[in-house]
Amino acid sequence: MEVESHPPKFALPVDSEHKSTEFRIFSAAAPHMRAFHLSWISFLACFVSSFAAPPLLPIIRDNLNLTSTEIGNAGIASVSGAVFARVAMGSACDMFGPRLASASLILLTAPAVYFTSIISSPTSFLLARFFTGFSLATFVSTQFWMSSMFSAPVVGSANGFSGGWGNLGGGATQLIMPLVFALIRDIGAVKFTAWRIAFFIPALFQTLSAFAVLIFGQDMPDGNFYGLHKSGEKAKDKFSWVFYYGVTNYRGWILALTYGYCFGVELTVDNIIAEYFYDRFDLKLHTAGLIAASFGLANLFSRPAGGFISDAMAKRFGMRGRLWALWVVQMLGGVLCVVLGRVSSLGASIVVMVAFSLFVQAACGLTFGVVPFVSRRSLGVVSGMTGGGGNVGAVLTQLIFFRGSKYSKETGITLMGVMIICCTLPLCLIYFPQWGGMFCGPSTKPHVTEEEYYMSEWKSNEKDKGFHLASLKFAENSVSERGRKEDSVTRPSDETSPATV
């Protein structure tokens, strides 16, 4: 991989695409680390807003006279809207850049959070959660942004930290909302008014984060999409081809399925866990919130750890190491989910829940250690498909196991674990000709290289115009995915001269 140590333009060492080759988590250097901090904070704000209702459900359900079916429907609505929003967000990132795409969506969904304070019926509660949930599509812009800013050896860590720290919102809101509610109630508001006022906190946080992204963010290391298009440094791609190469890559669909049963499960647990502990173990609202918060707060290190493990495995074993690590970790998460539904004591439930959270969230980070390499031209679409798969998994799981009274919550959790195990199996079908898969090594055919894989997304007339140059640089920098063993041996196809550019 070609590395430029410290060009005057950048504070961090970069590769030939000007992507940072280092991930310095405590730095705010522009544009790389500044984009990282803006992305996770804005995503965290959206997560807090989307899951602000569950920790206050015991109060809200009494105020609005909600049935268990209506609560289940609202939970499904909160994650269903983002299914298509995430796919659309991926396309928007490919065409307009992650900065404008994410800030626009955050501002468009913020009014739904404010309006939650005036809902008065089960229908309005469902609609408020539905439209607020669209903001979860900012996850896609977060992962796209990190994949545009960080080079192959550290992209897994960058994606893991940004997604994981954003997902902290699912745990933080379990702590924040009961505390805000209690503070407002203690000041003098009645409880049915206090919960409504409390929603102004996440709404304001979400609004401010959008303006921060717009003002301080930058799409790419070399500038914003608009400026790069205008100057001719970045070709304006055709949406039809970007979309086509994304949806016809089978690897993206498999990752969408498996992500549905790591991130999708995480969303499901965020919706049900506080109520589960409150009802099953007869706990106080604040105590149930504290326990539930430990699930989401594990994202502080569990999802980032997944990204770090992915990069570490790739350094030694290449892409095959990334795939194996994802498969093993997600399988263990499924087993722990089954156990969580079977244990009956409070102490054991807490211990198993925390262990389960570590594995299922690490699997999320491991997934997005693979996603950036599926397609260079259609990175946004593939990210959107995978992210949307997470929401589809959440919708189906809640619809099947946690809607109404067909299953008790403990039975639903057990069956959810079985689903995780089953839906993780297809990972073994992912195969990259230049790197191999879980059970097969790379192709022995001549001229099977990173360059050939990523150039296949471009037509000859597009290559003549130089549209493929960014993909060519990405191919050069992704040679590290061969792993230490493969990289130490020169392949026959590498001895030939590179294609004329």
Residue, then its C-alpha position, 0 to 999 in steps of 0.5 A: m500500500e502506497v503511503e504518503s507520510h505527512p503531506p502538508k494538507f493533512a495532520l495524519p499519514v495518508d495513502s494514495e487516496h488521502k485516506s488516513t492510515e492511522f486511527r487516533i481516537f483522541s485526535a480531532a484533526a481535520p478532516h479525518m478525525r473530525a469526521f469521525h467525531l461528528s459522525w458518531i455524535s450525530f448518530l448517537a443523537c438519533f439513537v437517543s431520540s429513536f429509543a427515548a420512549p421505551p424506558l418511559l413506557p410504563i408511564i406512557r402506556d398508563n397515560l395513553n392506555l396502550t395495550s401490549t399489542e399497541i406497544g409492540n406495533a409502535g416498537i416495530a414502527s420505530v425500526s421499520g421506517a429506516v429499512f427503506a431510508r437506509v437504502a435511500m441514504g446509501s444512494a444519497c451518500d454515493m450521489f451527494g456525500p455523507r455530510l449533506a445526506s446525514a444532516s438533511l435526514i436529521l433535520l427532517t426527522a427532528p420535528a417528530v421528536y418534538f411532536t412526541s410531547i403532544i401525542s394523545s392516542p395509540t395511533s399518534f404514538l405509533l406515528a411519532r415513533f415511526f417517523t423518528g425511527f427514520s433518523l436511524a438511517t444516519f448509521v449508513s452515512t456514518q459508515f460511508w463517511m468512515s470508509s471514505m476517510f480511513s484506509a483498509p488497515v484501519v477502516g474496521s476500527a473506524n467503522g466499529f468505533s463510530g457505529g459503536w459509540g453511536n449505538l451507545g445512544g440505545g443505552a444512554t437513553q435508558l439512563i437519560m430519560p428516566l433521570v430527566f423525567a424524575l427531575i422534571r417531576d420533582i420540580g413540580a410537574v405531574k408524571f403525565t406532563a413530565w414525560r412529555i417535557a422530557f422529549f424536548i431534550p433528545a429533540l434539541f440534541q438531535t437538531l444541534s448535531a445536524f448543524a454541527v455536521l453541516i458547519f464543521g464536516q467534510d465529505m472526503p479528505d480532499g473536500n465536499f462532493y459539490g466542490l469536487h464535482k464542480s472542480g472536476e476532481k471527482a466525476k459525477d456518477k450515474f445513479s442507475w449504474v451505482f444502484y445496479y452494481g450494488v444490488t447485483n453483488y450477492r455478498g451485500w445481500i448475505l451481509a444484509l441477512t446476517y446483519g439483520y440478526c446482530f444489529g436487528v437483534e440489538l434494536t429489538v432488545d433496546n425496545i423490550i429489555a427495560e419493560y422485560f426486567y420491569d415486569r418479570f422481576d417486579l423492579k422499579l422503573h429506574t432500576a429496570g432502566l439501569i439494567a437495560a442501559s448496561f446492554g446498550l452501553a456495552n457499545l462503548f467497547s464491544r462494537p469497536a472491539g469487533g472492528f479492531i478484531s476484524d482489522a487484526m485478523a485481516k492483518r494476519f489472515g486477510m479477508r478470510g480472517r475477517l469472515w471467520a471472526l464474524w461467523v464465530v462471534q455472531m454464532l456465540g452471540g446466538v447461543l447466549c441469546v438462547v441462554l438468556g431466555r432460559v435463565s430465571s433469576l435476576g442475577a443470572s439474567i443480568v450476567v448473561m445479558v451483558a455477555f450476550s451484548l458483548f458478542v452481538q455488538a462485536a458482530c456488528g463491528l465485524t460486519f462493517g469490517v467486511v462491507p467496505f470491500v464488497s464494492r468500491r463504486s457502490l459503497g453507499v448502496v451496499s452499506g445501505m442494503t446491509g444497514g437496512g437488513g439490520n432494520v428488517g431483522a428487527v421488524l421481523t423479530q418483533l413482529i414474530f416474537f414480541r407482538g401481542s401475547k403469543y409468546s412470553k418475552e422469555t420464550g421470544i428471546t430464546l427463539m430469537g437466539v435460534m434465529i441468530i444461529c440460523c441466519t449466520l450460517p450463510l456467511c460461509l457462502i461469501y467468496f472474493p476471487q482475489w482473497g477467498g472465503m471461509f473454506c476456500g482460498p483465492s482463485t488460482k486463475p491468472h489475472v485474478t487481482e484486486e484491480e480486476y475485481y474493482m475494475s469490473e464495475w466500470k465500462s470501457n467508455e467510463k474508463d476512457k474518461g478516467f471515472h475508474l481512477a478512485s477504484l484503481k487506487f482503492a484496489e492498490n490499497s486493499v492488497s493488504e486483504r490478502g493477509r500476511k501469508e498471501d502478501s508475502v508471496t507474489r502471485p503470477s498475476d502481479e508480475t504482469s504490467p498493470a492496465t494502462v490508466 
